[in-house]
Amino acid sequence: MITGAPAGPSTRPLPQTLAAATDRLFLAHLLTHGPSSRTAIAASTGLSRPTASEAATRLSETGLLRTIDTPPVKKRGRIPEIYDLDPAYGHTLSLTAAAGKAQVQTHDLRGAVLHDTALHLTDSTTPAKLERTLRDLVTTAVHDTGSPCLAATASQGNPVDPHSQRPVVLPASAFPEGRGDIGALLREVCHGPVRLDNDVNWATLAEQRIGVARGIDELILVYLGPGIGAGLVMSGTVQRGRHGAAGELSYLRSGGRSLIDQLLEYGSAAPGSDRLDVSACLSLFATTPAPDNARLFVQAVARQIANMAAITDPQALVLSGPIARSPAFTQLFNQALQPLLLNADLEVLPSALGEDAPLIGASLAARDLAQSHFWGSYRS
């Protein structure tokens, strides 16, 4: 006779699981609040002081924590130990290479910048010279930071296959800087995880995490500059597609022509390339009244964004890039977009992070990678 529930796997957490959960709380407090005593951490997290002490011991054994000497106080009793992250444990590194600029930053695990170097890339920069330049940038950054690289990310203009982590060079790509194997270069200096992605995807992540679209789970970010691209967030996650080419707005077609071909005709192409000449475009929009080419340019962009919005039904549209920062363009764009929208309550928002958004997004992701890698191998 059956007298109880069938036997099965226990649902009670194993001691090691409980310890890891406790240690996560302890570390999360330090990442958010900075140097703290066991008493402060216990009070903030709800842990008992003995449990907080055990977590401090376990995390200290990894080398991640250090104790900070505190000045003597003129009162009786034990001087509390103050815990903090040990800078010697490591850092994260993020690199951008697109639109004529390369920049590398390193950060501590709280996100503070430890090293920052940027270089201008000319159109005549050869692939070999670009590789040497980027290698010098990242090796110098790691050397000057003076600790191990725990995780690294890179942002580039072309799409990146999410599985192979190789660049996907589409026809008439406006960003030759994104054709090399940056991942291999980063793995030379970083023994932790390495992740590459398209610059618009990183910018979208940054705006959704800490920018103008913070907390919005359904959005489109459109970059308008030398090239045209879009980042998509659905159910709170940046969508990359099977080959990493989701959101390639330039290649949407109308009347038998791609959007980028139309814009190159209506605006101004950079000499000898398939890039838009941003300065010429801004001059076009600055003319009052707006010439026919300016209106055709804006209408073509608005039409394809409205099509994307009809498919994805976002809450917000974020406009970024140098062309989108033009008040004259924005005014014309809003006038052209509104009659085309199915969801008339779509919020149209200017980027809060500007041209730094791709690097910010890559840096956020590098810290996520470093923490995931730490916990993935913790006490294994």
C-alpha positions in Angstrom: 0.0 0.0 0.0 1.3 3.4 -0.9 1.4 5.6 2.2 3.2 8.7 0.9 4.4 10.5 -2.1 6.5 8.6 -4.7 10.2 8.8 -4.0 12.1 11.3 -6.3 14.9 13.8 -6.4 15.1 15.9 -3.3 14.1 19.5 -3.8 16.2 20.7 -0.9 19.2 22.7 -2.0 22.6 21.0 -1.5 24.9 22.6 1.0 27.3 23.7 -1.8 24.3 25.3 -3.6 23.4 27.2 -0.5 27.0 28.3 0.0 27.2 29.6 -3.6 23.9 31.5 -3.2 25.2 33.1 0.0 28.5 34.0 -1.7 26.6 35.6 -4.6 24.7 37.8 -2.1 28.0 38.8 -0.4 29.7 39.7 -3.7 26.7 41.5 -5.1 26.8 43.8 -2.0 30.4 44.6 -2.6 29.9 45.3 -6.3 27.0 47.7 -5.5 28.1 49.3 -2.3 31.9 49.1 -2.3 34.1 48.3 0.7 32.0 47.0 3.6 32.3 45.2 6.9 30.7 41.8 7.6 28.2 43.5 9.8 27.1 45.9 7.1 27.0 43.1 4.5 24.9 40.9 6.9 22.5 43.8 7.5 22.1 44.6 3.8 21.7 41.0 2.6 19.8 39.4 5.5 22.7 37.0 6.2 23.8 36.2 9.7 27.2 37.5 10.7 28.7 33.9 11.0 27.3 33.1 7.5 28.7 36.3 6.1 32.1 35.4 7.6 32.0 32.0 6.0 31.2 33.6 2.6 34.1 36.1 3.1 36.5 33.2 3.8 35.4 31.2 0.7 35.6 34.2 -1.6 38.9 35.3 -0.2 40.3 31.8 -1.0 39.7 32.6 -4.7 41.9 35.7 -4.5 38.9 37.9 -5.4 38.6 39.6 -2.0 41.0 41.5 0.2 40.8 43.1 3.6 41.4 46.8 4.0 43.3 48.2 6.9 41.3 50.6 8.9 42.6 53.4 11.1 42.5 52.7 14.8 39.4 54.1 16.6 39.4 55.6 20.0 37.0 53.2 21.5 37.1 49.8 23.0 36.2 46.7 21.1 37.4 44.9 18.0 38.2 46.9 14.9 35.9 45.6 12.1 37.5 44.0 9.0 36.6 45.8 5.8 36.3 43.7 2.7 36.7 44.8 -0.9 37.5 43.4 -4.3 41.2 42.9 -4.9 42.3 45.0 -8.0 45.0 42.4 -8.6 42.4 39.7 -9.3 41.7 41.0 -12.8 39.9 43.4 -15.1 37.7 43.3 -18.2 38.6 44.7 -21.6 36.4 46.2 -24.4 37.4 47.2 -27.9 35.6 49.1 -30.6 36.7 49.3 -34.3 34.3 51.0 -36.7 33.6 54.2 -38.6 37.2 55.3 -38.6 38.0 54.9 -34.9 39.5 52.3 -32.6 39.2 52.6 -28.9 40.1 50.2 -26.0 39.1 50.4 -22.4 39.7 48.3 -19.4 37.4 48.3 -16.3 37.4 46.8 -12.8 34.5 44.6 -11.9 32.4 47.6 -10.7 32.8 49.3 -14.1 35.3 51.9 -13.2 37.6 52.8 -16.2 41.2 51.8 -15.6 42.7 52.4 -19.0 41.3 54.3 -22.1 43.0 54.9 -25.4 41.5 55.9 -28.8 43.0 56.2 -32.3 41.8 57.6 -35.6 41.7 55.1 -38.5 42.2 56.5 -41.9 40.4 55.1 -45.0 43.9 54.1 -46.3 44.5 51.8 -43.3 45.3 48.3 -44.7 44.0 45.1 -43.0 47.5 44.2 -41.9 48.1 47.7 -40.4 44.7 47.6 -38.7 45.6 44.3 -37.1 48.9 45.6 -35.8 47.2 48.7 -34.5 44.6 46.8 -32.6 47.1 44.3 -31.2 49.2 47.2 -29.9 46.1 48.8 -28.4 45.0 45.7 -26.5 48.4 44.5 -25.4 49.3 48.0 -24.1 46.0 48.2 -22.3 46.4 44.9 -20.5 50.1 45.7 -19.6 49.3 49.1 -18.3 46.3 47.9 -16.3 48.6 45.4 -14.6 46.2 42.5 -13.8 44.8 39.5 -15.7 42.1 40.0 -18.3 39.1 38.1 -17.1 36.8 38.7 -20.1 37.0 40.7 -23.3 34.5 42.0 -25.8 34.8 43.8 -29.2 32.4 46.0 -31.1 32.7 46.3 -34.9 30.6 47.7 -37.8 29.8 44.5 -39.6 27.4 41.8 -38.3 29.0 39.0 -36.3 27.9 35.4 -36.5 26.8 34.6 -32.9 28.0 31.0 -33.2 31.3 31.2 -35.0 32.1 34.7 -33.7 33.4 35.6 -37.1 32.5 38.8 -39.0 29.8 38.6 -41.7 30.8 40.9 -44.5 27.6 41.8 -46.4 27.6 43.3 -49.9 28.6 47.0 -50.1 29.7 47.0 -46.4 30.4 50.5 -45.2 32.8 49.3 -42.5 36.0 47.6 -43.7 37.4 47.9 -40.2 35.2 45.0 -39.1 36.6 42.3 -41.5 39.5 40.9 -39.4 39.5 38.2 -36.8 39.4 40.5 -33.7 38.4 37.5 -31.5 41.7 35.7 -32.2 43.5 38.9 -31.3 41.7 39.3 -28.0 42.3 35.6 -27.1 46.0 36.4 -27.2 45.7 38.7 -24.1 42.6 37.3 -22.4 42.3 33.8 -20.9 38.7 34.2 -20.0 35.6 34.4 -22.3 35.7 36.6 -25.4 32.6 37.9 -27.2 32.3 39.9 -30.4 29.2 41.7 -31.7 28.0 44.4 -34.1 28.3 47.9 -32.8 24.5 48.6 -33.2 23.7 45.6 -31.0 26.1 46.7 -28.3 24.6 50.2 -28.5 21.1 48.7 -28.2 22.1 46.7 -25.1 23.6 49.9 -23.5 20.5 52.0 -24.1 18.2 49.2 -22.8 20.3 48.6 -19.7 21.3 52.1 -18.6 20.2 54.6 -21.3 17.1 56.2 -22.6 15.3 52.9 -23.0 16.2 51.5 -19.6 13.8 48.8 -18.6 11.9 48.7 -22.0 11.7 45.1 -23.2 10.4 45.8 -26.7 12.3 48.3 -28.8 14.1 49.2 -32.0 17.3 51.3 -32.0 18.3 52.8 -35.4 21.8 54.1 -36.1 22.0 56.7 -38.8 25.5 57.6 -39.9 27.9 56.4 -42.6 25.9 53.2 -42.6 22.3 52.5 -41.5 21.5 49.7 -39.1 19.0 48.7 -36.4 19.1 46.8 -33.1 16.1 44.8 -32.0 15.1 44.0 -28.4 12.2 41.5 -28.0 11.2 40.1 -24.6 14.1 42.0 -23.1 16.7 40.3 -25.2 18.8 41.7 -28.1 17.9 39.7 -31.2 20.8 38.8 -33.5 19.3 36.3 -35.9 20.8 33.0 -37.2 23.8 34.6 -38.8 24.0 37.8 -36.8 22.4 39.9 -39.5 19.1 40.8 -37.8 18.3 44.5 -38.1 20.3 45.2 -41.3 18.1 48.0 -42.2 20.2 49.1 -45.2 19.2 46.0 -47.1 15.5 46.3 -46.9 14.1 46.9 -50.4 11.5 49.1 -51.9 10.8 49.6 -55.6 13.5 47.1 -56.5 16.3 49.0 -54.6 17.8 48.7 -51.2 17.4 51.5 -48.7 21.1 52.3 -48.7 21.1 52.6 -52.5 18.2 55.1 -52.2 19.9 57.1 -49.5 23.2 57.3 -51.4 21.2 58.8 -54.3 19.1 61.2 -52.2 22.0 62.2 -49.9 25.7 62.2 -50.7 27.9 59.2 -51.0 31.4 59.5 -49.5 33.9 59.7 -52.5 34.9 56.2 -53.7 32.8 54.3 -51.2 29.3 53.0 -50.3 29.2 55.1 -47.1 27.0 58.1 -46.6 28.8 61.4 -46.4 27.5 62.5 -43.0 28.6 66.1 -43.4 26.8 66.4 -46.7 23.7 64.9 -45.3 23.6 67.3 -42.4 24.0 70.2 -44.8 21.1 68.8 -46.8 18.8 68.8 -43.8 20.0 72.2 -42.6 18.6 73.9 -45.8 15.3 75.8 -45.2 12.9 75.0 -46.7 14.0 71.3 -47.0 14.9 70.4 -50.6 13.2 67.5 -52.3 16.2 65.2 -51.8 16.1 65.7 -48.0 12.4 64.8 -47.9 12.9 61.7 -50.1 15.8 60.7 -47.8 13.7 61.0 -44.7 10.7 59.3 -46.2 12.7 56.3 -47.3 14.1 55.9 -43.8 10.7 56.4 -42.1 9.0 53.9 -44.5 11.4 51.0 -43.6 11.4 51.8 -39.9 7.6 51.8 -40.0 7.7 48.4 -41.7 10.0 47.1 -38.9 7.7 48.5 -36.3 4.7 46.8 -37.9 6.5 43.4 -37.6 8.0 43.7 -34.1 5.4 46.0 -32.4 7.9 47.8 -30.1 7.2 50.2 -27.3 10.0 52.5 -28.2 12.2 53.6 -31.1 15.6 55.0 -30.2 17.4 57.2 -32.8 21.1 57.3 -32.7 24.1 58.3 -34.8 25.3 61.7 -36.2 22.4 62.2 -38.6 19.8 61.4 -36.0 21.3 64.2 -33.8 20.2 66.8 -36.3 17.1 68.7 -35.1 16.1 69.4 -38.7 16.3 65.6 -39.6 14.4 64.7 -36.5 11.6 67.1 -37.2 11.2 65.9 -40.8 11.5 62.3 -39.7 8.7 62.5 -37.1 6.4 64.2 -39.6 7.1 61.4 -42.1 6.9 58.5 -39.6 3.6 59.2 -37.7 1.2 58.6 -40.6 2.9 55.3 -41.4 2.7 53.7 -37.9 0.2 51.0 -36.9 1.0 51.6 -33.2 0.5 55.4 -32.9 1.8 55.3 -29.2 5.3 54.4 -30.3 7.8 56.4 -28.2 10.5 58.0 -30.4 13.5 58.7 -28.1 16.9 60.3 -28.8 19.9 58.3 -27.7 21.1 59.1 -24.3 24.6 57.6 -24.7 25.6 59.0 -28.1 28.6 57.7 -29.9 29.9 56.0 -26.8 27.0 53.6 -26.7 28.7 50.6 -28.5 31.7 50.7 -26.1 29.4 51.1 -23.1 27.4 48.1 -24.2 30.5 46.0 -24.9 31.8 47.0 -21.4 28.6 45.9 -19.7 28.7 42.6 -21.5 32.3 42.1 -20.5 31.5 42.4 -16.9 28.6 40.0 -17.3 30.9 37.5 -19.0 33.5 37.8 -16.2 31.0 37.2 -13.5 29.3 34.3 -15.3 32.7 32.7 -15.9 33.7 33.2 -12.2 30.5 31.6 -10.9 30.6 28.9 -13.6 33.9 27.6 -12.3 33.4 28.6 -8.6 34.5 25.9 -6.2 34.4 23.3 -8.9 
